[in-house]
Amino acid sequence: MTNNLKEKNIVLCVCGGIAAYKSAALLRLLIKAEAKVRVIMTQNAKAFVGPLTFEALSGQPVCTSLFDDREEGAIRHIEWANQADAVVIAPATANVIGKLANGIADDALTTFMLAVTCPKILCPSMNTIMYENRAMQRNLDILEADGYKLLAPGEGELACGTYGAGRLPEPADIADRLAHTLSPKDFKGKQILITAGPTLEPLDPVRFISNHSSGKMGYAIAGAGEYRGAEVILISGPTALPSPAGVRKIDVKTAREMADAVFEHMDKAHIIIKVAAVADYRPHETAVQKIKKNTDDMIVSMKKNIDILKEAGQRKKNQILVGFAAETQDLDKNAQKKLREKNLDMIAGNLVGDPSSGFGTDTNKVTLYFSDGSKEELQLMEKKSVADILLDRILKMVAENG
Ligand SMILES: Cc1cc2nc3c(=O)[nH]c(=O)nc-3n(C[C@H](O)[C@H](O)[C@H](O)COP(=O)(O)O)c2cc1C
């Protein structure tokens, strides 16, 4: 997957909030991603974390004042603002938010922010009552209208001992949103519908028939699509994965629920990618009460589920339809048959069974088959990288389709 932070000039602004210590972890992540980071701190932030920490981690002088340590011939706040590719304020205090919403520039950080034209991410972090205060919410609305990207605080136990909204998001999530801001938006204006995960077909109130799909491949494509500017709807069977940021997720359990959701949303989608491992069959009947082990044998009578991919292939208009084929043998033959029979534009096939590829792994070895009969064998790689290559090929097809 492309590292969108590499070589980028990032300015990390740290305010005087209790979560300032997390900024050091964020800085480490950004440096690890090979970004060039400069830090600006408010005077009050220095009461929480020393500038030396940020100086050591960034390898650059930290700016804490407009007037001290000025580099020769440079008006630092203007120069840094001109050079920045993105700015993140984490944590952003109620005080700084109030000042920024009103155009006040009475220290290095707020003066710098008035000179910034690149994307700006603001991470409010404070006590819940402060966060919910009307003046605070009014100020956030103003800043959002002014073009700031707001990263909503998480809910949880706060340093002040209360529980509620106000926690600074985890450094990895802030870094992720920064990378998102900097990624090229080549899918802007496109809607992608993705299905992922397994389906569960209930036998009784406590048992079901399912499969080993973890949802990782579909979630990786959803995340990559969102990064690239697409509006993504992810229809997901039950998985243990966190929802990808910025993606609309619809949770389903059974194949029938998945079919309903797909057919409700597919008309508006430009691209439909069906990664879910949908159960081919479901029990004829679901017992109302838990089935007791009264007999030595148990025979479950099964009924075929709707073939969602095939139905989508019949219904598709001027849309790109992509399927996945997880096979245990004869990959070429089986994948190409599925491609033809289901009227797909592309199918990504992989052999399951290899420990480094298939269900539950973070990597996958995929072969792409196209409707013109050609195929492309990809190396073993991270599912995130497979997702990006898949989207690259889809974008090419979209361009060719006009
Ligand atoms: C222990 C302590 C923790 C604080 N935590 C926060 C906080 O998490 N968020 C916040 O907005 N203000 C917090 N404050 C209040 C700010 O430090 C105060 O409003 C200060 O003026 C902010 O300065 P700055 O915005 O210039 O950094 C805290 C104050 C103290 C004493």
The ligand as an ORCA input file, in Angstrom:
! r2SCAN-3c Opt
* xyz 0 1
  C      -4.376     19.088     34.584
  C      -5.054     19.855     33.499
  C      -5.573     19.190     32.425
  C      -6.214     19.896     31.393
  N      -6.718     19.201     30.318
  C      -7.350     19.880     29.363
  C      -7.872     19.174     28.246
  O      -7.758     17.944     28.133
  N      -8.504     19.876     27.280
  C      -8.643     21.237     27.355
  O      -9.247     21.808     26.445
  N      -8.142     21.926     28.393
  C      -7.511     21.290     29.392
  N      -6.992     21.978     30.452
  C      -7.127     23.427     30.476
  C      -6.080     24.090     29.608
  O      -4.787     23.722     30.032
  C      -6.253     25.608     29.673
  O      -7.486     25.980     29.124
  C      -5.130     26.320     28.972
  O      -5.414     27.707     28.944
  C      -4.941     25.836     27.544
  O      -3.878     26.511     26.939
  P      -3.568     26.379     25.387
  O      -4.859     26.237     24.714
  O      -2.885     27.646     25.023
  O      -2.668     25.224     25.238
  C      -6.338     21.303     31.469
  C      -5.806     21.961     32.578
  C      -5.178     21.261     33.577
  C      -4.616     22.015     34.754
*
